[in-house]
Amino acid sequence: MIKSIAHASFLVSDIKASLAFYCNVLGIQQNHNRPDFWFEGAWLDLGDGQQLHLMVLPNPDPRENRPEHGGRDRHVALVVSDLEALASRFDEAGVAYSRSKSGRAAFFCRDPDGNALEFAEDFTPPVR
């Protein structure tokens, strides 16, 4: 039935700050084919036809009420080719992140608006 995720969306308050994070720090390419909606935003290409949509709209969920560790909050999990290289980019950019509490080779961070993201090289579930 369901084959993949076409896109996930995040609410953001400052599209320039968000694009600096997603494009410059994470290295995600912006897709400039986004239609002219009534609100600001951006589409980001994640590969294989998948996208992350940033929407400049009011956020009904205050950042202050969110858990400190992104793994205990709703989040988007992204597969990366080199987890430690991304951690080094975060260190260089001053982006805070926390390692997975489960012991997996993964880490979590928040974007400038507090949206949580998870990164790992492999999301294959363990065999039980």
Residue, then its C-alpha position, 0 to 999 in steps of 0.5 A: m500500500i504505502k511505498s514512501i513519504a513524499h514530503a514532511s512539513f515543518l512550520v518555521s518563523d524565518i525562512k532565511a534562517s531556516l534555509a541557512f540551516y537546512c541548505n548550508v549546514l545540512g547540505i540539502q538542495q532547495n527546489h525552486n519549483r514551489p508554487d506561489f502560495w499565499f504564505e512564504g516557504a521552501w521545498l527541499d529535495l531529500g532525494d528519491g522524490q522525497q522532500l521537506h517542506l518549510m512553511v512560514l505559518p504561525n506555530p500553535d505548539p510553543r517550543e518551550n513545551r517540547p522535550e529537550h531531547g528530540g528523540r522524545d518528541r515528534h521528529v523526522a528521521l533522515v538517513v545520511s551517508d556519514l554520520e560522523a561527518l555530519a556531526s563535525r559539520f554541526d560542531e563547526a556550525g555550533v549546532a547542538y545535538s544529542r546522541s541517541k539514548s538507545g545506544r544506536a549510532a544516531f543523533f538528534c538536533r533541532d532546527p532554528d524553530g525547535n523542530a526535531l530531526e534524527f540522523a543515522e546511517d542505517f534505520t534497519p530495525p534490529v532482528r528479535 
